[in-house]
């Protein structure tokens, strides 16, 4: 990723052939993408996790006959009162790992798909490689989101189940029989035992829609906003710069590098756009992934196993819309956008900062 605005610097693309100007090899570039993306994702996840927990709990109650929480603040306060600080960070190791895997996977796939697009377009062998347009970057980002969704679904399934455990657990534990909640490994083992490996991808349609469209909006808007900020700062040096069609072409490295506040602002605004773009898909996904805990089936087979009653993505979406309309599909959206804005800014500040410091050829 280009430390200037998020696209690759000239002469340092992850092309299919080694760089001839002393830049990183594709392997080194991939390792850096994974490392920088992992660190950025981990830092952001620690900050945002309590808000994500509240979001999932609000989304999961849409189909309940009686709402447990009156809104985001009520959810956070009740969780703090009933479960303490540990409740606000329940299941944190899973999303820490998930956020590292997601962010690293997104940046790596985004990098490689940019190279693939260059390879399939005319004059792909030019040196330095041409800068991609905003639509091309959006296409690369959409592909990266689609690929990453297959990694994220099992991780988010376990995370969502852990985040609603206390809501489904017996309300009055005793000293003789204290409340004991399963950990991530126990949850995975139970899913595989009852539903097979396919059970780990429950809710995947929602994740796929959210990641494919949301990631395209995230990266494309970040690139576009960053290019506008660069144009504003550098147009005196290069009046021919056109942020809507291409990125910086002939600036010196110092003037063309994104300043920290520019990286933060473009990343923050992109985070809000990303969350707003396909939020209902995430709401439906959360409802599907927590249905077993919060709305267990009431019928049993002769083998004493619970009969599955989880609806499909579209069945669940229609049921949620009938129950509460668009308001239900956007449950917790305001808080989610509010936390996505600083978190996305953090991701890009950390990633771009690491890339500027350690990512140079």
C-alpha positions in Angstrom: 0.0 0.0 0.0 1.4 3.4 -0.9 2.3 5.4 2.2 1.0 8.4 0.3 -2.6 7.5 0.1 -3.1 3.7 0.3 -2.4 2.6 -3.3 1.0 1.1 -4.3 3.9 3.4 -4.9 5.5 3.5 -8.2 8.0 0.7 -8.7 6.8 -1.2 -5.6 3.7 -2.9 -6.7 3.2 -6.6 -5.8 3.4 -7.6 -9.5 4.0 -11.1 -10.6 7.6 -10.3 -11.4 10.4 -9.1 -9.1 10.9 -5.4 -9.0 13.8 -4.2 -11.1 14.4 -1.0 -9.2 15.4 -2.4 -5.9 11.9 -2.5 -4.4 10.4 -5.2 -2.3 9.9 -8.6 -3.9 6.3 -9.9 -4.0 7.0 -12.2 -1.0 8.4 -9.5 1.2 5.6 -7.1 0.2 3.0 -9.8 1.2 4.7 -10.4 4.5 4.7 -6.7 5.3 1.0 -6.4 4.3 0.2 -9.3 6.7 2.3 -7.9 9.5 1.1 -4.3 9.2 -2.5 -5.3 8.7 -2.4 -7.6 11.8 -1.0 -4.9 14.0 -3.5 -2.3 12.8 -6.5 -4.6 13.2 -5.4 -5.6 16.8 -5.0 -2.0 17.9 -8.4 -1.0 16.5 -10.2 -4.1 18.0 -9.2 -3.4 21.6 -10.7 0.1 21.2 -13.9 -0.9 19.6 -14.8 -4.2 21.2 -17.3 -3.1 23.9 -19.3 -1.2 21.2 -19.2 -4.2 18.9 -20.6 -6.4 21.8 -23.4 -3.9 22.3 -24.1 -3.8 18.5 -24.5 -7.6 18.4 -26.7 -7.7 21.4 -29.0 -5.0 19.9 -29.1 -6.8 16.6 -29.9 -10.1 18.2 -33.0 -8.9 20.0 -34.8 -7.6 16.9 -36.8 -10.8 16.6 -37.5 -11.1 20.4 -41.0 -10.4 21.6 -39.6 -8.2 24.4 -36.5 -6.1 23.9 -33.8 -6.5 26.6 -32.2 -3.1 25.9 -33.5 0.3 25.1 -30.6 1.4 23.0 -26.8 1.3 22.8 -26.1 3.3 26.0 -28.7 1.2 28.0 -27.0 -2.0 26.7 -23.5 -0.8 27.7 -24.7 0.3 31.2 -26.7 -2.9 31.9 -23.7 -5.0 30.7 -21.4 -3.1 33.0 -23.8 -3.4 35.9 -24.6 -7.1 35.5 -21.3 -8.5 34.2 -18.6 -5.9 35.0 -15.7 -4.9 32.9 -15.2 -8.6 32.0 -18.7 -8.6 30.4 -17.8 -5.7 28.1 -14.8 -7.6 26.9 -16.4 -11.1 26.9 -14.8 -13.3 24.2 -12.2 -10.6 23.3 -9.4 -13.1 22.3 -11.5 -14.4 19.4 -12.1 -11.0 17.8 -8.5 -10.0 18.4 -7.4 -13.0 16.4 -10.3 -12.4 13.9 -9.5 -8.7 13.5 -5.8 -9.5 12.8 -6.8 -12.2 10.3 -9.4 -10.0 8.6 -7.3 -6.9 8.3 -4.2 -8.8 7.2 -6.2 -10.8 4.7 -7.9 -7.7 3.4 -4.7 -5.7 2.8 -2.9 -8.8 1.3 -5.8 -9.7 -1.0 -6.3 -6.0 -1.9 -2.6 -5.8 -2.9 -2.5 -8.9 -5.0 -5.8 -8.1 -6.8 -4.4 -4.7 -7.7 -1.5 -6.5 -9.3 -3.8 -8.9 -11.1 -5.9 -6.0 -12.5 -2.7 -4.4 -13.8 -1.6 -7.7 -15.3 -4.8 -8.1 -17.3 -4.9 -4.5 -18.6 -3.0 -3.1 -21.6 0.6 -1.9 -21.0 0.9 -4.1 -17.9 4.6 -4.4 -18.4 5.3 -0.6 -18.1 7.7 0.5 -15.5 6.8 2.1 -13.2 3.4 0.4 -13.1 0.4 2.7 -13.7 -1.8 3.9 -10.9 -5.2 2.3 -10.8 -8.4 4.3 -11.1 -11.0 4.5 -8.3 -13.3 2.0 -10.0 -10.4 -0.4 -10.4 -9.4 0.0 -6.8 -13.1 -0.6 -5.8 -13.1 -3.8 -7.8 -9.9 -5.0 -6.1 -11.3 -4.2 -2.7 -14.6 -6.0 -3.5 -12.7 -9.1 -4.4 -10.6 -8.8 -1.3 -13.7 -8.6 0.8 -15.3 -11.6 -0.9 -12.2 -13.7 -0.2 -11.9 -12.6 3.4 -15.5 -13.3 4.1 -14.7 -17.0 4.1 -12.2 -16.5 6.9 -14.4 -14.2 8.9 -17.6 -16.1 9.1 -16.4 -18.9 11.5 -14.6 -16.3 13.6 -17.6 -14.0 13.8 -19.9 -17.0 14.5 -17.9 -17.9 17.6 -17.6 -14.2 18.6 -21.3 -13.5 18.4 -22.2 -16.7 20.3 -19.9 -15.6 23.1 -21.2 -12.1 23.2 -24.8 -13.2 23.9 -23.9 -16.1 26.3 -25.0 -14.2 29.4 -28.3 -13.3 27.8 -29.1 -17.0 27.3 -27.6 -18.3 30.5 -29.7 -19.2 33.6 -30.5 -15.9 35.4 -29.9 -17.2 38.9 -26.7 -19.3 39.4 -26.3 -21.0 42.7 -23.2 -21.6 44.8 -23.6 -25.3 44.3 -24.1 -24.9 40.5 -22.2 -21.8 39.5 -22.7 -20.5 36.0 -20.0 -21.9 33.6 -20.0 -20.6 30.1 -18.2 -22.5 27.2 -15.1 -21.0 25.7 -14.3 -20.6 22.0 -12.9 -24.1 21.6 -15.9 -25.7 23.3 -18.2 -23.7 21.0 -16.3 -24.8 17.9 -16.4 -28.4 19.0 -20.1 -28.3 19.7 -20.8 -26.7 16.3 -18.8 -29.3 14.4 -20.3 -32.2 16.5 -23.9 -31.1 15.9 -23.7 -29.5 12.4 -20.5 -30.7 10.8 -17.9 -28.3 9.4 -20.5 -26.6 7.3 -22.0 -25.3 10.6 -19.0 -23.0 11.0 -20.3 -21.0 8.1 -23.8 -20.3 9.4 -24.6 -16.7 8.4 -22.0 -16.6 5.6 -24.3 -15.0 3.1 -24.6 -11.9 5.3 -20.9 -11.8 5.9 -20.2 -12.2 2.2 -22.6 -9.3 1.2 -21.2 -7.1 4.0 -17.6 -7.8 3.3 -17.8 -7.6 -0.5 -19.7 -4.4 -0.8 -18.5 -2.8 2.4 -14.8 -3.4 1.7 -15.2 -1.9 -1.8 -16.8 1.2 -0.3 -14.1 1.3 2.5 -11.0 1.2 0.3 -12.4 3.2 -2.7 -13.7 6.0 -0.5 -10.5 6.1 1.5 -8.5 6.3 -1.7 -10.7 9.0 -3.1 -10.8 11.2 0.0 -7.0 10.8 0.5 -6.4 11.8 -3.1 -8.6 14.9 -2.6 -6.5 15.8 0.5 -3.3 15.3 -1.5 -4.6 17.4 -4.4 -5.5 20.2 -2.0 -2.0 20.2 -0.5 0.0 19.6 -3.7 -2.0 21.3 -6.5 0.4 24.3 -6.4 3.3 22.0 -7.3 1.3 20.1 -9.9 -1.8 21.8 -11.2 -2.5 18.9 -13.6 -3.2 16.5 -10.7 -6.7 15.0 -11.1 -7.8 13.0 -8.1 -10.9 11.6 -9.8 -9.0 9.7 -12.5 -5.6 9.0 -11.1 -3.3 9.4 -8.2 -0.1 11.4 -7.6 2.2 10.8 -10.4 5.4 12.9 -10.2 5.6 14.3 -6.7 8.7 14.1 -4.5 8.2 11.4 -1.9 8.1 13.8 1.1 5.4 16.2 -0.3 3.3 13.3 -1.6 3.3 11.3 1.6 0.0 11.3 3.5 0.3 13.3 6.7 -1.0 11.4 9.8 -4.0 13.6 10.1 -4.8 13.1 6.4 -4.5 9.3 6.8 -6.7 9.5 9.9 -9.4 11.7 8.3 -9.7 9.8 5.1 -9.7 6.5 6.9 -12.3 7.7 9.5 -14.7 9.0 6.8 -14.3 5.8 4.8 -15.1 3.7 8.0 -18.4 5.5 8.4 -19.3 5.1 4.7 -18.4 1.4 4.9 -20.6 0.7 7.9 -23.6 2.6 6.4 -23.4 1.0 3.0 -24.6 -2.6 3.9 -25.4 -2.5 7.6 -28.7 -4.5 7.3 -26.7 -7.5 6.0 -24.7 -7.5 9.3 -27.8 -7.2 11.4 -29.4 -10.3 9.7 -26.1 -12.2 10.0 -25.9 -11.5 13.8 -29.6 -12.6 14.2 -28.8 -15.9 12.4 -25.6 -16.6 14.2 -27.2 -16.1 17.7 -30.6 -17.8 17.0 -29.6 -21.0 18.7 -28.7 -19.2 21.9 -31.5 -16.6 22.1 -34.3 -18.4 20.2 -33.7 -22.1 20.7 -36.0 -24.6 18.9 -38.8 -26.0 20.9 -38.9 -29.4 19.2 -36.6 -32.4 19.7 -35.9 -35.4 17.5 -36.0 -39.0 18.8 -32.2 -38.8 19.1 -32.5 -36.0 21.6 -30.8 -33.5 19.3 -32.3 -30.1 18.8 -34.1 -29.7 15.5 -32.5 -26.8 13.6 -34.8 -23.8 13.0 -32.4 -21.2 11.7 -33.9 -19.5 8.7 -32.0 -18.5 5.6 -30.6 -15.1 5.1 -33.6 -13.8 3.1 -36.2 -15.5 5.4 -34.6 -13.9 8.4 -34.4 -10.5 6.7 -38.1 -10.6 5.8 -39.0 -11.6 9.4 -37.0 -8.8 10.9 -38.5 -6.3 8.4 -42.0 -7.4 9.3 -41.3 -7.2 13.0 -39.7 -3.7 13.1 -39.3 -2.4 9.6 -36.1 -0.6 8.5 -35.5 0.5 12.1 -35.0 -3.1 13.1 -32.5 -3.8 10.2 -30.5 -0.8 11.4 -30.5 -1.7 15.1 -27.4 -0.3 16.7 -26.3 1.4 13.5 -25.7 4.9 15.1 -23.3 3.5 17.7 -21.6 1.2 15.1 -20.9 4.1 12.7 -19.7 6.2 15.6 -17.2 3.6 16.7 -16.2 2.7 13.1 -15.1 6.3 12.4 -12.3 6.4 14.9 -11.4 2.7 14.5 -11.0 3.0 10.8 -8.9 6.1 11.2 -6.7 4.1 13.7 -6.4 1.2 11.2 -5.1 3.5 8.4 -2.9 5.7 10.6 -1.2 2.5 12.0 -1.0 0.8 8.6 0.2 3.8 6.7 2.6 4.8 9.5 4.2 1.4 9.6 4.4 1.3 5.8 6.1 4.7 5.7 8.5 3.7 8.4 9.3 0.1 7.5 7.7 -0.6 4.1 10.2 1.3 1.9 11.9 -1.0 -0.7 
